[in-house]
Amino acid sequence: MYLQIKQLNKTYGSRQVVSDLDLEVREGEVLSLLGPSGCGKTTILRMLAGLVTPDSGYIEVGGRVFFDGRRGLPVEERSLGMVFQDYALWPHMTVAQNISFGLRLRRVPTSQIKERLRTLLELVNLSGYEQRYPYQLSGGQQQRVAVARALATEPRLLLLDEPLSSLDAALRETMSAELVQLFKRLGITTINVTHDQNEAMTMSDRITVLRDGRVQQIGTPTELYLKPQNSFVASFMGQANMLPGALANGHSETGSLVLQDEGISLSGQVSPEARHHSGSHYFVCRPAHIAIIQEPPPAPQQNILTGEVVQTFFVAGRWRTHIKAGRQQQYSIQAFTDQPLQPAQSVWLSFPPTHSLIVPA
């Protein structure tokens, strides 16, 4: 593995920010650290950069030890590139001066700086912008300058600290696609910190989901979305309908969950973690997988709940419908339809067992 982190820990006061972190990243891979504010993802990035000293653990990048449990390699010797959330461009320097700043500090010959500058400007589609200042650039252009500056010294590892958070939604989507193409073309190993699920799923080969300084799950975007290991990952990786209950017949891949206060059994795929969990569980189904039936089923069928439409919104070409279901307890459920439904309309919700998952709470 190109990057290895073992048993990494960091405490601030009485608060454990990062706990026993183990992480491996392949060369050329884009890995995102995803989680809510305060989960430890930025602290991990800063420990990789050498800006924060771990309490214990081990960090190795490209065969070079960054931290051995006692001493850390100085920041200037780690050969890293970093793009900050606010880009941190020098306002009094031109685009060319910002990008070549690190090269000048290393006393690289002027002829090599000019050639490297030309190559980087072409890479980030900013040829002809050399003499402009940051205030003369759009947000997306400033971000490209920050990326070019980070790549100028040919780093062994690129660190991104929420680089798209200050952009509007449309530009964020465009820039994330452009960055992925650039990183893949260069084959550079990248660690991206974000709290935006869509950004992580768009940019990443794999995603590490963090909560309270601990890894909840590591996997590809598809794995995390379709096969979350617990209720936190399921809810954090996109909209999910989560119904609490007690696991029954959960010792095999397919099992069932009895809804709280309902006595209704719903069948789904049982996650490996759920089979060994003695506490409460959730039945999880994404809105796109639920079928809404507007006529009563001819006979009692498996995995069907009765419900009542609360409201309907038009989102991205489809109608997102909010439904309250259940007899004893009211469950709030979201599903998609191709046409609007009327408030207070009775419906029947069908949960396909092959696209439903039972996970530990």
C-alpha contacts under 8 A as a table, 3 or more apart, distances in Angstrom:
res1	aa1	res2	aa2	distance
1	M	4	Q	6.54
1	M	24	E	6.23
1	M	25	V	5.98
1	M	26	R	5.11
1	M	27	E	6.95
2	Y	24	E	7.53
2	Y	25	V	5.92
2	Y	26	R	5.13
2	Y	27	E	5.00
2	Y	60	E	7.92
2	Y	61	V	5.76
2	Y	62	G	4.89
2	Y	63	G	7.12
3	L	23	L	7.84
3	L	24	E	5.58
3	L	25	V	4.98
3	L	26	R	6.70
3	L	27	E	7.60
3	L	59	I	7.53
3	L	60	E	5.70
3	L	61	V	4.46
3	L	62	G	6.27
4	Q	22	D	7.69
4	Q	23	L	5.88
4	Q	24	E	4.70
4	Q	25	V	6.68
4	Q	58	Y	7.77
4	Q	59	I	5.80
4	Q	60	E	5.20
4	Q	61	V	6.55
5	I	8	L	6.65
5	I	21	L	6.93
5	I	22	D	5.24
5	I	23	L	4.92
5	I	24	E	6.35
5	I	57	G	7.45
5	I	58	Y	5.63
5	I	59	I	4.70
5	I	60	E	6.62
6	K	20	D	7.36
6	K	21	L	6.16
6	K	22	D	4.55
6	K	23	L	6.66
6	K	57	G	5.63
6	K	58	Y	5.07
6	K	59	I	6.69
7	Q	19	S	7.53
7	Q	20	D	4.13
7	Q	21	L	4.93
7	Q	22	D	5.54
7	Q	56	S	7.26
7	Q	57	G	4.75
7	Q	58	Y	6.73
8	L	18	V	7.00
8	L	19	S	6.58
8	L	20	D	5.03
8	L	21	L	4.76
8	L	22	D	6.87
8	L	54	P	6.84
8	L	55	D	7.63
8	L	56	S	5.73
8	L	57	G	4.04
8	L	58	Y	6.32
8	L	59	I	7.99
9	N	16	Q	7.73
9	N	17	V	7.61
9	N	18	V	5.03
9	N	19	S	4.93
9	N	20	D	5.49
9	N	21	L	6.74
9	N	54	P	5.97
9	N	55	D	5.56
9	N	56	S	5.38
9	N	57	G	6.26
10	K	16	Q	6.22
10	K	17	V	5.63
10	K	18	V	5.03
10	K	19	S	6.88
10	K	54	P	5.26
10	K	55	D	5.13
10	K	56	S	7.26
11	T	14	S	6.83
11	T	15	R	5.60
11	T	16	Q	4.40
11	T	17	V	5.41
11	T	18	V	6.95
11	T	55	D	7.02
12	Y	15	R	5.31
12	Y	16	Q	6.51
12	Y	17	V	6.81
16	Q	19	S	6.46
16	Q	213	G	7.09
17	V	38	G	7.80
17	V	39	C	7.05
17	V	40	G	5.42
17	V	43	T	7.69
17	V	212	D	6.67
17	V	213	G	5.03
18	V	21	L	6.75
18	V	39	C	7.95
18	V	40	G	5.70
18	V	43	T	7.67
18	V	44	I	7.44
18	V	212	D	7.41
18	V	213	G	4.02
18	V	214	R	6.39
19	S	213	G	5.44
19	S	214	R	5.58
20	D	57	G	7.83
20	D	214	R	7.33
21	L	214	R	6.72
21	L	215	V	6.99
25	V	29	E	6.63
25	V	31	L	7.20
26	R	29	E	5.44
26	R	189	T	7.50
27	E	187	G	7.78
27	E	188	I	7.30
27	E	189	T	5.49
28	G	183	F	7.93
28	G	184	K	7.15
28	G	187	G	4.66
28	G	188	I	4.75
28	G	189	T	4.14
28	G	190	T	7.21
29	E	187	G	7.79
29	E	188	I	7.27
29	E	189	T	5.07
29	E	190	T	6.31
29	E	205	D	6.29
29	E	206	R	7.99
30	V	183	F	7.98
30	V	189	T	6.02
30	V	190	T	4.71
30	V	191	I	6.05
30	V	192	N	7.27
30	V	203	M	7.20
30	V	204	S	5.13
30	V	205	D	5.36
30	V	206	R	6.88
31	L	190	T	6.24
31	L	191	I	5.05
31	L	192	N	6.13
31	L	204	S	5.43
31	L	205	D	6.04
31	L	206	R	5.14
31	L	207	I	5.62
31	L	208	T	7.33
32	S	191	I	5.73
32	S	192	N	4.47
32	S	193	V	5.66
32	S	194	T	6.99
32	S	200	A	5.92
32	S	203	M	7.86
32	S	204	S	5.90
32	S	206	R	6.64
32	S	207	I	4.80
32	S	208	T	6.13
33	L	41	K	5.87
33	L	191	I	7.26
33	L	192	N	6.08
33	L	193	V	4.82
33	L	194	T	6.31
33	L	207	I	6.14
33	L	208	T	5.00
33	L	209	V	6.25
33	L	210	L	7.08
34	L	41	K	7.06
34	L	193	V	6.31
34	L	194	T	5.33
34	L	195	H	5.36
34	L	196	D	7.36
34	L	197	Q	7.27
34	L	200	A	7.01
34	L	207	I	6.78
34	L	208	T	5.97
34	L	209	V	4.90
34	L	210	L	6.08
35	G	39	C	6.01
35	G	41	K	7.16
35	G	194	T	7.14
35	G	195	H	5.24
35	G	209	V	5.68
35	G	210	L	5.01
35	G	211	R	6.19
35	G	236	F	7.88
36	P	39	C	5.82
36	P	195	H	5.67
36	P	210	L	7.83
36	P	211	R	7.17
37	S	40	G	7.90
37	S	195	H	7.20
38	G	41	K	7.71
38	G	212	D	6.97
39	C	210	L	5.98
39	C	211	R	4.92
39	C	212	D	4.48
39	C	213	G	5.06
39	C	214	R	7.75
40	G	43	T	5.18
40	G	44	I	6.28
40	G	210	L	7.41
40	G	211	R	7.73
40	G	212	D	6.75
40	G	213	G	4.90
41	K	44	I	5.18
41	K	45	L	6.46
41	K	193	V	6.35
41	K	210	L	7.20
41	K	213	G	7.59
42	T	45	L	4.98
42	T	46	R	6.16
42	T	161	D	7.01
42	T	193	V	6.62
43	T	46	R	5.06
43	T	47	M	6.12
43	T	52	V	7.30
44	I	47	M	5.10
44	I	48	L	6.30
45	L	48	L	5.11
45	L	49	A	6.28
45	L	159	L	6.97
45	L	161	D	7.63
45	L	191	I	7.77
45	L	193	V	7.50
46	R	49	A	4.89
46	R	50	G	6.07
46	R	51	L	5.08
46	R	52	V	5.47
47	M	50	G	5.05
47	M	51	L	5.91
47	M	52	V	4.71
47	M	53	T	5.90
47	M	54	P	6.37
48	L	51	L	7.74
48	L	59	I	7.46
48	L	66	F	7.66
49	A	52	V	7.64
49	A	75	V	6.39
49	A	78	R	7.44
49	A	80	L	6.97
49	A	159	L	7.88
50	G	53	T	6.51
50	G	72	G	7.22
50	G	73	L	7.20
50	G	74	P	6.54
50	G	75	V	5.08
50	G	78	R	7.95
51	L	75	V	7.03
53	T	72	G	7.22
54	P	57	G	6.97
54	P	69	G	7.81
55	D	69	G	7.57
56	S	69	G	4.93
56	S	70	R	7.18
57	G	67	F	7.45
57	G	68	D	6.80
57	G	69	G	4.96
58	Y	65	V	7.88
58	Y	66	F	7.71
58	Y	67	F	5.37
58	Y	68	D	4.94
58	Y	69	G	5.60
59	I	65	V	6.05
59	I	66	F	5.29
59	I	67	F	5.01
59	I	68	D	6.69
60	E	63	G	6.16
60	E	64	R	5.44
60	E	65	V	4.31
60	E	66	F	5.40
60	E	67	F	7.03
61	V	64	R	5.28
61	V	65	V	6.45
61	V	66	F	6.91
61	V	156	R	7.85
61	V	157	L	7.85
62	G	156	R	7.29
65	V	68	D	6.58
65	V	73	L	7.53
66	F	72	G	5.57
66	F	73	L	5.03
66	F	78	R	7.15
67	F	70	R	7.03
67	F	71	R	5.78
67	F	72	G	4.30
67	F	73	L	6.36
68	D	71	R	5.99
68	D	72	G	6.78
69	G	72	G	7.95
73	L	77	E	6.53
73	L	78	R	6.69
74	P	77	E	5.45
74	P	78	R	6.74
75	V	78	R	5.50
75	V	79	S	7.87
76	E	79	S	6.67
79	S	153	T	7.69
79	S	154	E	7.86
79	S	155	P	5.04
79	S	156	R	5.92
79	S	157	L	7.37
80	L	150	A	7.87
80	L	155	P	4.70
80	L	156	R	5.89
80	L	157	L	5.17
80	L	158	L	5.96
80	L	159	L	7.40
81	G	150	A	4.35
81	G	151	L	6.18
81	G	153	T	7.63
81	G	154	E	7.89
81	G	155	P	5.43
81	G	156	R	7.86
81	G	157	L	6.34
81	G	158	L	4.69
81	G	159	L	6.05
82	M	147	V	7.95
82	M	150	A	5.54
82	M	158	L	5.80
82	M	159	L	4.62
82	M	160	L	5.81
82	M	161	D	7.63
83	V	87	Y	6.05
83	V	146	A	5.99
83	V	147	V	6.17
83	V	150	A	6.42
83	V	158	L	7.96
83	V	159	L	6.34
83	V	160	L	4.90
83	V	161	D	6.14
83	V	163	P	6.41
84	F	87	Y	4.81
84	F	88	A	6.40
84	F	160	L	6.40
84	F	161	D	5.07
84	F	162	E	6.99
84	F	163	P	6.03
85	Q	88	A	7.88
85	Q	160	L	7.88
85	Q	161	D	5.40
85	Q	162	E	5.06
85	Q	163	P	4.66
85	Q	164	L	7.21
85	Q	165	S	6.86
85	Q	166	S	7.41
86	D	163	P	7.29
86	D	166	S	7.30
87	Y	142	Q	7.13
87	Y	143	Q	6.24
87	Y	146	A	5.59
87	Y	163	P	7.20
88	A	146	A	7.60
89	L	98	N	6.63
89	L	134	P	7.04
89	L	142	Q	7.83
89	L	146	A	6.78
90	W	93	M	5.45
90	W	98	N	6.41
90	W	134	P	7.70
91	P	94	T	7.77
91	P	133	Y	6.69
91	P	134	P	5.84
91	P	135	Y	7.21
92	H	133	Y	7.12
93	M	96	A	7.84
93	M	97	Q	5.51
93	M	98	N	5.90
93	M	133	Y	6.25
93	M	134	P	7.82
94	T	97	Q	5.08
94	T	98	N	6.10
94	T	130	E	6.59
94	T	131	Q	5.26
94	T	132	R	5.27
94	T	133	Y	4.49
94	T	134	P	7.00
95	V	98	N	5.19
95	V	99	I	6.21
95	V	129	Y	6.71
95	V	130	E	4.99
95	V	131	Q	6.03
95	V	132	R	5.78
95	V	133	Y	5.97
95	V	134	P	6.99
95	V	145	V	6.70
96	A	99	I	5.33
96	A	100	S	6.12
96	A	117	L	6.98
96	A	130	E	4.75
96	A	131	Q	6.50
97	Q	100	S	5.26
97	Q	101	F	5.79
98	N	101	F	5.30
98	N	145	V	7.60
98	N	149	R	6.58
99	I	102	G	7.42
99	I	117	L	7.11
99	I	145	V	6.62
99	I	146	A	7.44
99	I	148	A	6.08
99	I	149	R	4.05
99	I	150	A	7.78
99	I	152	A	6.65
100	S	103	L	5.18
100	S	104	R	6.22
100	S	113	I	6.65
100	S	117	L	6.73
100	S	149	R	6.72
100	S	152	A	6.80
101	F	104	R	5.30
101	F	105	L	6.43
101	F	149	R	7.59
102	G	105	L	5.11
102	G	106	R	6.44
102	G	149	R	7.57
102	G	152	A	7.24
102	G	153	T	6.65
103	L	106	R	5.14
103	L	107	R	6.39
103	L	108	V	5.55
103	L	113	I	6.70
103	L	152	A	7.02
103	L	153	T	6.34
104	R	107	R	4.90
104	R	108	V	5.84
104	R	113	I	7.78
105	L	108	V	7.73
108	V	112	Q	6.69
108	V	113	I	6.52
109	P	112	Q	5.43
109	P	113	I	6.36
110	T	113	I	4.99
110	T	114	K	6.25
111	S	114	K	5.29
111	S	115	E	6.41
112	Q	115	E	5.13
112	Q	116	R	6.03
113	I	116	R	5.10
113	I	117	L	5.91
114	K	117	L	5.05
114	K	118	R	6.17
115	E	118	R	5.20
115	E	119	T	6.33
116	R	119	T	5.15
116	R	120	L	6.17
116	R	152	A	7.09
117	L	120	L	5.17
117	L	121	L	6.11
117	L	152	A	7.64
118	R	121	L	5.30
118	R	122	E	6.36
118	R	127	S	7.41
119	T	122	E	5.27
119	T	123	L	6.25
120	L	123	L	4.90
120	L	124	V	6.33
120	L	148	A	5.83
120	L	151	L	7.87
120	L	152	A	7.18
121	L	124	V	5.38
121	L	125	N	5.90
121	L	126	L	4.89
121	L	127	S	5.02
121	L	148	A	7.26
122	E	125	N	4.98
122	E	126	L	6.18
122	E	127	S	5.60
123	L	126	L	7.84
123	L	148	A	7.99
123	L	182	L	7.38
124	V	144	R	5.84
124	V	145	V	7.64
124	V	148	A	6.79
124	V	182	L	7.95
126	L	129	Y	5.57
126	L	130	E	7.74
126	L	141	Q	7.62
126	L	144	R	7.91
127	S	130	E	7.01
128	G	131	Q	7.87
129	Y	132	R	5.54
132	R	136	Q	6.22
132	R	137	L	7.51
133	Y	136	Q	5.45
133	Y	137	L	7.07
134	P	137	L	5.33
134	P	142	Q	6.35
135	Y	138	S	7.87
137	L	140	G	7.97
137	L	141	Q	5.68
137	L	142	Q	5.99
138	S	141	Q	5.15
138	S	142	Q	6.17
139	G	142	Q	5.14
139	G	143	Q	6.25
139	G	166	S	7.76
139	G	167	L	6.41
140	G	143	Q	5.09
140	G	144	R	6.39
140	G	167	L	7.15
140	G	171	L	7.00
140	G	175	M	7.04
141	Q	144	R	5.07
141	Q	145	V	6.36
142	Q	145	V	5.09
142	Q	146	A	6.33
143	Q	146	A	5.05
143	Q	147	V	6.28
143	Q	163	P	7.29
143	Q	164	L	7.95
144	R	147	V	5.03
144	R	148	A	6.07
145	V	148	A	5.03
145	V	149	R	6.10
146	A	149	R	5.13
146	A	150	A	6.26
147	V	150	A	5.06
147	V	151	L	6.25
148	A	151	L	5.08
148	A	152	A	6.02
149	R	152	A	5.13
149	R	153	T	7.85
150	A	153	T	7.00
150	A	154	E	7.99
150	A	155	P	7.59
150	A	158	L	7.36
151	L	154	E	5.27
151	L	155	P	6.32
151	L	158	L	7.77
152	A	155	P	7.81
155	P	158	L	6.56
156	R	188	I	7.38
156	R	189	T	7.29
157	L	188	I	6.80
157	L	189	T	5.37
157	L	190	T	5.99
157	L	191	I	7.77
158	L	188	I	7.14
158	L	189	T	6.27
158	L	190	T	4.71
158	L	191	I	6.32
159	L	190	T	5.93
159	L	191	I	5.01
159	L	192	N	6.11
160	L	163	P	5.96
160	L	190	T	7.49
160	L	191	I	6.16
160	L	192	N	4.63
160	L	193	V	6.00
161	D	192	N	6.29
161	D	193	V	5.03
161	D	194	T	7.01
162	E	165	S	5.65
162	E	192	N	7.07
162	E	193	V	5.40
162	E	194	T	4.96
162	E	195	H	7.76
163	P	166	S	7.51
164	L	167	L	5.57
164	L	172	R	5.76
164	L	175	M	7.69
164	L	176	S	7.63
165	S	168	D	8.00
165	S	172	R	7.68
167	L	171	L	6.12
167	L	172	R	5.53
168	D	171	L	5.49
168	D	172	R	5.90
169	A	172	R	5.06
169	A	173	E	6.38
170	A	173	E	5.39
170	A	174	T	6.50
171	L	174	T	5.05
171	L	175	M	5.97
172	R	175	M	5.21
172	R	176	S	6.04
172	R	199	E	8.00
173	E	176	S	5.32
173	E	177	A	6.51
173	E	199	E	7.46
174	T	177	A	5.42
174	T	178	E	6.38
175	M	178	E	4.97
175	M	179	L	6.02
176	S	179	L	5.17
176	S	180	V	6.26
176	S	199	E	6.89
176	S	202	T	6.93
176	S	203	M	6.10
177	A	180	V	5.29
177	A	181	Q	6.41
177	A	202	T	7.17
177	A	203	M	6.91
178	E	181	Q	5.26
178	E	182	L	6.25
179	L	182	L	5.01
179	L	183	F	6.11
179	L	203	M	7.79
180	V	183	F	5.22
180	V	184	K	6.10
180	V	203	M	5.73
181	Q	184	K	5.26
181	Q	185	R	6.08
182	L	185	R	5.13
182	L	186	L	6.25
183	F	186	L	5.14
183	F	187	G	5.78
183	F	188	I	5.59
183	F	189	T	7.78
183	F	190	T	7.72
184	K	187	G	4.85
184	K	188	I	6.88
194	T	197	Q	7.77
194	T	199	E	7.43
194	T	200	A	6.79
196	D	199	E	5.37
196	D	200	A	6.33
197	Q	200	A	5.14
197	Q	201	M	6.13
197	Q	236	F	7.48
197	Q	237	M	6.06
197	Q	238	G	7.06
198	N	201	M	5.16
198	N	202	T	6.06
199	E	202	T	5.15
199	E	203	M	6.05
200	A	203	M	5.40
200	A	204	S	5.66
200	A	207	I	6.91
200	A	221	P	7.86
201	M	204	S	5.76
201	M	207	I	7.66
201	M	221	P	5.21
204	S	207	I	6.35
204	S	220	T	7.67
204	S	221	P	7.36
205	D	220	T	6.02
205	D	221	P	7.43
206	R	218	I	6.93
206	R	219	G	5.19
206	R	220	T	4.27
206	R	221	P	6.34
207	I	218	I	5.65
207	I	219	G	5.59
207	I	220	T	6.02
207	I	221	P	6.53
208	T	215	V	6.74
208	T	216	Q	7.55
208	T	217	Q	6.00
208	T	218	I	4.46
208	T	219	G	6.82
209	V	215	V	5.93
209	V	216	Q	5.48
209	V	217	Q	5.45
209	V	218	I	6.35
209	V	233	V	7.07
210	L	213	G	6.20
210	L	214	R	5.49
210	L	215	V	4.65
210	L	216	Q	5.55
210	L	217	Q	7.55
211	R	214	R	5.41
211	R	215	V	6.54
211	R	216	Q	6.60
215	V	218	I	7.46
216	Q	229	Q	7.80
216	Q	230	N	7.87
216	Q	232	F	7.99
216	Q	233	V	6.99
217	Q	224	L	7.60
217	Q	228	P	7.67
217	Q	229	Q	6.80
217	Q	233	V	7.31
218	I	224	L	7.65
219	G	222	T	7.93
219	G	223	E	5.79
219	G	224	L	6.00
220	T	223	E	5.17
220	T	224	L	6.29
221	P	224	L	5.29
221	P	225	Y	6.16
222	T	225	Y	5.22
222	T	226	L	5.98
222	T	227	K	7.85
223	E	226	L	5.39
223	E	227	K	5.17
223	E	228	P	6.97
224	L	227	K	5.43
224	L	228	P	4.93
224	L	229	Q	7.91
224	L	233	V	7.17
224	L	234	A	7.57
224	L	237	M	6.84
225	Y	228	P	6.18
225	Y	234	A	6.91
225	Y	237	M	5.78
225	Y	238	G	7.27
226	L	355	H	7.89
227	K	234	A	8.00
227	K	271	S	7.49
227	K	357	L	7.41
228	P	231	S	7.41
228	P	233	V	5.53
228	P	234	A	5.16
228	P	271	S	7.91
228	P	359	V	7.61
229	Q	233	V	6.70
229	Q	234	A	7.48
229	Q	271	S	6.29
229	Q	272	P	7.62
229	Q	273	E	6.33
229	Q	274	A	7.93
229	Q	359	V	6.27
229	Q	360	P	7.59
230	N	233	V	5.64
230	N	234	A	6.31
230	N	273	E	7.47
230	N	274	A	7.84
230	N	359	V	5.05
230	N	360	P	5.17
230	N	361	A	6.21
231	S	234	A	4.97
231	S	235	S	6.14
231	S	242	M	7.89
231	S	282	Y	6.78
231	S	359	V	6.09
231	S	360	P	6.20
231	S	361	A	5.15
232	F	235	S	5.33
232	F	236	F	6.01
232	F	361	A	7.63
233	V	236	F	5.07
233	V	237	M	5.91
234	A	237	M	5.63
234	A	238	G	7.22
234	A	240	A	6.55
234	A	284	V	7.47
235	S	238	G	6.06
235	S	239	Q	6.29
235	S	240	A	5.61
236	F	239	Q	7.69
239	Q	286	R	6.52
239	Q	287	P	7.09
240	A	284	V	6.44
240	A	285	C	5.94
240	A	286	R	4.70
240	A	287	P	6.51
241	N	283	F	7.88
241	N	284	V	5.57
241	N	285	C	5.30
241	N	286	R	5.92
241	N	287	P	6.79
241	N	332	S	7.82
241	N	333	I	5.77
241	N	334	Q	6.71
242	M	282	Y	5.75
242	M	283	F	5.50
242	M	284	V	4.68
242	M	285	C	6.84
243	L	259	L	6.98
243	L	282	Y	5.30
243	L	283	F	5.02
243	L	284	V	6.64
243	L	331	Y	7.18
244	P	259	L	6.12
244	P	260	Q	6.24
244	P	280	S	7.29
244	P	281	H	5.91
244	P	282	Y	4.49
244	P	283	F	6.36
245	G	257	L	5.93
245	G	258	V	5.31
245	G	259	L	4.33
245	G	260	Q	4.77
245	G	280	S	6.44
245	G	281	H	5.71
245	G	282	Y	6.07
245	G	283	F	7.42
246	A	257	L	5.44
246	A	258	V	5.23
246	A	259	L	6.68
246	A	260	Q	7.16
246	A	280	S	5.96
246	A	281	H	6.04
247	L	250	G	6.09
247	L	255	G	7.73
247	L	256	S	6.18
247	L	257	L	4.50
247	L	258	V	6.45
247	L	280	S	7.51
247	L	281	H	6.40
248	A	255	G	6.53
248	A	256	S	5.27
248	A	257	L	5.50
248	A	258	V	6.90
249	N	252	S	7.41
249	N	255	G	5.02
249	N	256	S	6.01
250	G	253	E	7.42
250	G	254	T	6.90
250	G	255	G	4.62
250	G	256	S	6.58
250	G	270	V	6.40
250	G	274	A	7.65
250	G	275	R	5.69
251	H	255	G	7.27
251	H	275	R	5.55
252	S	255	G	6.54
252	S	270	V	7.13
252	S	275	R	7.59
253	E	269	Q	5.71
253	E	270	V	5.20
253	E	271	S	7.16
253	E	272	P	7.77
254	T	267	S	7.20
254	T	268	G	5.79
254	T	269	Q	4.58
254	T	270	V	5.47
255	G	267	S	5.68
255	G	268	G	5.82
255	G	269	Q	6.29
255	G	270	V	5.88
255	G	358	I	7.93
256	S	265	S	6.17
256	S	266	L	5.28
256	S	267	S	4.10
256	S	268	G	6.01
256	S	270	V	7.98
256	S	358	I	7.70
257	L	265	S	5.47
257	L	266	L	5.32
257	L	267	S	6.45
257	L	281	H	7.83
257	L	282	Y	7.79
257	L	283	F	6.72
257	L	358	I	7.32
258	V	262	E	7.55
258	V	263	G	5.90
258	V	264	I	5.47
258	V	265	S	4.36
258	V	266	L	6.44
259	L	262	E	5.38
259	L	263	G	5.94
259	L	264	I	5.59
259	L	265	S	6.37
259	L	266	L	7.60
260	Q	263	G	6.96
260	Q	329	Q	7.75
261	D	328	Q	5.95
261	D	329	Q	6.62
262	E	326	G	7.10
262	E	327	R	6.66
262	E	328	Q	6.00
262	E	329	Q	7.24
265	S	303	N	7.30
266	L	283	F	7.64
266	L	302	Q	7.19
266	L	303	N	5.04
266	L	304	I	7.96
267	S	302	Q	7.79
267	S	303	N	6.44
267	S	353	P	5.50
267	S	356	S	7.60
268	G	283	F	7.55
268	G	352	P	7.68
268	G	353	P	4.29
268	G	354	T	6.33
268	G	355	H	7.26
268	G	356	S	4.78
268	G	357	L	5.06
268	G	358	I	6.13
269	Q	353	P	6.67
269	Q	354	T	6.54
269	Q	355	H	7.62
269	Q	356	S	6.06
269	Q	357	L	4.65
269	Q	358	I	5.99
270	V	274	A	6.26
270	V	275	R	6.82
270	V	357	L	5.84
270	V	358	I	4.78
270	V	359	V	6.61
271	S	274	A	5.20
271	S	275	R	6.74
271	S	357	L	6.84
271	S	358	I	6.11
271	S	359	V	5.68
272	P	275	R	5.45
272	P	276	H	7.17
273	E	276	H	5.61
273	E	277	H	6.33
273	E	359	V	7.02
273	E	360	P	6.74
274	A	277	H	5.01
274	A	281	H	7.26
274	A	358	I	6.81
274	A	359	V	5.05
274	A	360	P	4.88
277	H	280	S	7.88
277	H	360	P	6.29
279	G	360	P	7.26
279	G	361	A	7.40
280	S	360	P	6.35
280	S	361	A	5.68
281	H	358	I	6.75
281	H	359	V	5.64
281	H	360	P	4.38
281	H	361	A	4.84
282	Y	358	I	5.63
282	Y	359	V	5.43
282	Y	360	P	6.23
282	Y	361	A	6.03
283	F	356	S	7.07
283	F	357	L	5.87
283	F	358	I	4.63
283	F	359	V	6.69
284	V	356	S	5.71
284	V	357	L	5.07
284	V	358	I	6.06
284	V	359	V	7.35
285	C	289	H	6.72
285	C	290	I	7.22
285	C	351	F	7.11
285	C	355	H	6.72
285	C	356	S	4.83
285	C	357	L	6.56
286	R	289	H	5.54
286	R	290	I	7.03
286	R	335	A	7.86
286	R	356	S	7.79
287	P	290	I	5.60
287	P	333	I	7.91
287	P	334	Q	5.45
287	P	335	A	4.14
287	P	336	F	6.17
288	A	335	A	6.12
288	A	336	F	5.88
289	H	335	A	7.76
289	H	351	F	7.17
289	H	352	P	7.15
289	H	355	H	6.63
290	I	335	A	5.94
290	I	336	F	7.54
290	I	349	L	6.64
290	I	350	S	5.80
290	I	351	F	5.31
290	I	352	P	7.05
291	A	335	A	7.60
291	A	349	L	5.92
291	A	350	S	5.08
291	A	351	F	6.82
292	I	335	A	7.52
292	I	337	T	7.31
292	I	347	V	6.57
292	I	348	W	5.89
292	I	349	L	4.95
292	I	350	S	6.43
293	I	296	P	7.42
293	I	297	P	7.94
293	I	347	V	5.75
293	I	348	W	4.93
293	I	349	L	6.22
293	I	350	S	7.38
294	Q	346	S	7.03
294	Q	347	V	4.89
294	Q	348	W	6.36
295	E	347	V	6.97
295	E	348	W	7.41
296	P	347	V	7.73
296	P	348	W	6.91
297	P	300	P	6.85
297	P	301	Q	7.47
297	P	348	W	7.89
301	Q	304	I	6.32
303	N	350	S	5.82
303	N	351	F	5.36
303	N	352	P	7.08
303	N	353	P	7.47
304	I	348	W	6.44
304	I	349	L	5.32
304	I	350	S	4.61
304	I	351	F	6.42
305	L	325	A	6.65
305	L	326	G	6.82
305	L	348	W	5.69
305	L	349	L	5.14
305	L	350	S	6.82
306	T	325	A	5.83
306	T	326	G	6.59
306	T	346	S	7.43
306	T	347	V	6.05
306	T	348	W	4.53
306	T	349	L	6.22
307	G	323	I	6.16
307	G	324	K	5.45
307	G	325	A	4.02
307	G	326	G	6.64
307	G	346	S	5.89
307	G	347	V	5.28
307	G	348	W	5.90
307	G	349	L	7.06
308	E	323	I	5.47
308	E	324	K	5.41
308	E	325	A	6.39
308	E	343	P	7.63
308	E	344	A	5.46
308	E	345	Q	5.54
308	E	346	S	4.62
308	E	347	V	5.86
309	V	312	T	7.84
309	V	321	T	7.08
309	V	322	H	6.12
309	V	323	I	4.50
309	V	324	K	6.55
309	V	341	L	7.12
309	V	342	Q	6.72
309	V	343	P	5.02
309	V	344	A	5.06
309	V	345	Q	5.31
309	V	346	S	6.53
309	V	347	V	7.14
310	V	321	T	7.58
310	V	322	H	5.44
310	V	323	I	5.28
310	V	324	K	6.66
310	V	343	P	5.14
310	V	344	A	6.12
311	Q	321	T	6.00
311	Q	322	H	5.41
311	Q	323	I	7.34
311	Q	341	L	7.83
311	Q	342	Q	7.35
311	Q	343	P	5.51
312	T	319	W	6.29
312	T	320	R	5.61
312	T	321	T	4.36
312	T	322	H	6.20
312	T	340	P	6.32
312	T	341	L	6.62
312	T	342	Q	7.74
312	T	343	P	7.77
313	F	319	W	5.47
313	F	320	R	5.11
313	F	321	T	6.42
313	F	340	P	7.93
314	F	317	G	6.72
314	F	318	R	5.71
314	F	319	W	4.48
314	F	320	R	6.12
315	V	318	R	5.47
315	V	319	W	6.01
315	V	320	R	6.44
318	R	336	F	6.52
318	R	337	T	6.29
318	R	338	D	5.66
318	R	339	Q	7.50
319	W	336	F	5.51
319	W	337	T	5.14
319	W	338	D	6.01
319	W	339	Q	6.21
319	W	340	P	5.98
320	R	334	Q	6.78
320	R	335	A	5.85
320	R	336	F	4.68
320	R	337	T	6.56
321	T	334	Q	5.59
321	T	335	A	5.37
321	T	336	F	5.90
321	T	337	T	7.08
321	T	340	P	7.85
321	T	341	L	7.52
322	H	332	S	6.98
322	H	333	I	5.81
322	H	334	Q	4.72
322	H	335	A	6.82
323	I	332	S	5.88
323	I	333	I	5.10
323	I	334	Q	6.16
323	I	335	A	7.91
324	K	330	Q	5.92
324	K	331	Y	5.43
324	K	332	S	4.82
324	K	333	I	6.16
325	A	329	Q	7.96
325	A	330	Q	5.57
325	A	331	Y	5.11
325	A	332	S	6.62
325	A	333	I	7.20
326	G	329	Q	5.63
326	G	330	Q	5.27
326	G	331	Y	6.11
327	R	330	Q	6.81
337	T	340	P	6.94
341	L	345	Q	7.09
342	Q	345	Q	5.48
351	F	355	H	7.64
351	F	356	S	6.76
352	P	355	H	5.47
352	P	356	S	6.16
353	P	356	S	5.02
353	P	357	L	7.67
